[in-house]
Every structure is written in C-alpha cells, then in structure tokens.
C-alpha cells in the first residue's frame, strides 16, 4: 500500500504552509525523492550487479528455507570524477552531505524500512557514503534479525564471520555451518547474509576507490618530480649496483613496458577512460626510477608492496593497513616534507630488495615474507594501540 504524506500549517482556518513529503531512498535509485537537485530526477547511484542490483539468497531457519533479498547500489563515477577534476570533494557537495545521512544498510521488513544499520560501515572512511545496500526479509525471520516488539529496530543483524564463531565455540572454521545448523542457531542465516554482503562490499569499495583515483594519478603524472623522488633517483644512479629492475629496463620494449604499467592500473583497481590511462602511463614512463602509489591491497598484511613493472621500482602503500589509516594518510595531507622522507624509507627498502633478490627466487620469497610478517605484527600492535 502506498500513500502521500502532506504537511500543512493553518492560521484562522486558512493554510499558510503546505508541502508533500518526498520519499527518501538510501540506495539513490528512485527518481522524485528528497535528494538534492539534479539528483532528485537524475539518480546519483546505479544498481551494482546485473540490471537491478538484486541478489536473492536462500537461508535456513527452524527447518524451513526462506529467501532474503540483497540489493546493492554504487555511486555513478561521472559526478565524483567531475568534482575531483575541479578540485572539489564530492562529499562536500549537497549530494555528498545527503548521502552521509543515509550511510548504512537499509533493513526492510515486509516492504517497510525498520532501520538503517551501521554494522558494516568503516567509520573513518568517508567514501563509505557512496554505496547502498538493502536487506529485505519477511516477518517469519523476525527472530533471526532480532526485530523488536514495536518493529522499530533489529538487534541480531551484524557483521560476523565463520572465523569469529569458530573462536567463540572453540571449533574449526570448516565445521561452523554444520554446527550452527545442528543447533538451529539463528546465527547461521545471519552468517550467510553477512558473508554475501562482505564479499560484494569488498569489490564495491575497490570500485569506488578507483573512480577518482585515476584523476589523482593523472594530476601527479603531469607534475614535476618532487625532491624526495629526485633524491632516490640520484642515489640509485650512483650506487653502481644492478637490480632486477635495471635488467628489465634494458630488456623490455616500450610496448612491453606500456602493457605492464597498464596492468598495474588494473591491479590497483583504477578505472579510467583511455585518454586518462594513456596520460598516467606516459607520466610513469617518463618518471625516474621510482613510482609511488597507494592501493587497497585487501587480504594483504603488508604495509607496502614492491614491484618492478617496466623496469621501474614501484612502491604501493597498502591503504587497507592500519598504518595508512592511522598516520600515513595524515602525514601525506598535512606535511609534504615528512611524507617525502617516509617515501624515501620505503624506496630504500625497495632498492635493497631489488638488488638482493636478483636471480634468486628463494631469497626473493625470504624478503617478501619479512615484509609481510613485519606488516602483520605492526597491524596487531596498531590495532591494540587504537
């Protein structure tokens, strides 16, 4: 059933104010909402996955099977890129402020929104406003979602993993779902829903990050080499040593170098048009020995990654590591000199690894393992510190 909501104020029997309330759509897929112009008619988001963004999944509870529908949306790249190219943060635009208030997962019971859950939000990441998720279920699953008596909130919906349950129940991860089913545990449907959301959201976040990252890379490719990169190049040119990158620089053709750098953009999840891609790659090719970048290396424990595309030494700072979240990005924003010094520390390691692992796969793995283990220990300490 649909209805119109009208607000009016009267004085002496006459209406002095009258307005119909426009609907609010947390997924930003519907026209004619209270979204700021022009996005009230030209929707700001688009469905993620297929034509409509729907992903119905089956869950089992109390011996019966039920369908829960998940619906995903993601901000269109055009207005975010346009804002970035003009030097404006899309989050500061009216649509950005509006979407901030709608950030979260919309829980829909019997076609009515109960609440907007923040269970999957990353509080410190402003780009989390650029996705939308809707979870629709029927009243038969009220116990699973923990729907309150007044139907105004859910208490059981959460982000949970098999690893979390395995620890709580002191069982192996592979036995978690069987255990929950045998116990008729309401966490089983929530676990299945949570895993599906987490998997899709991981890809969506990478997509969002890539929407404007190409703009930043394009701008950097046109800038002069800064003093820290210049210092790294100067020292490397004088060290008199040969690393794997040096041999690749001689051996690879221009076409092969271009292809490898284009593959780097794909690896980092940078989605750009052909003209921007050409500008970024051209900038990287004309730079000196070192390329610095940041990317969301999900599933990786390292603080930074080292690679040798096109005979360069590429340092990729892992924006998914707490070191980046807690201080590296702040240094980058606030203190260019300090950030330059930090890049030189990473560059020094990259050059050491480049020289010491040349033609030695076992030693290459050794250095890589050290980087990963250092990052893993640092992550635990920084998480505890935070």
Secondary structure, DSSP 8 states (H G I E B T S, - for coil): -----EEEEEETTEEEEEEE-----TT---SSSS--TTTTTS-SEEESSTTT-EEEEEEEETTEEEEEEEEEEEE-HHHHHHHHHTT--GGGSHHHHHHHHT-SEEEEETTEEEEEE-TT--TT-GGGGGEEEEEEE-GGGHHHHTB-TTSS-BSS-----HHHHHHHHT--GGGHHHHHHHTT-THHHHHHHHHHHHHHHHHHHHHHHHHHHHHHHHHHHTS---HHHHHHHHHHHHS----HHHHHHHHS-HHHHHHHHHHHHHHTT----HHHHHHHHHHHHHS-SEEEEEE--TT---SEEEE-GGG-EEEEEETTSHHIIIIIHHHHHH-HHHHHHHHHHHHHHHHHHHHHTTT-HHHHHHHHHHHHHHHHHHHHHHHHH-
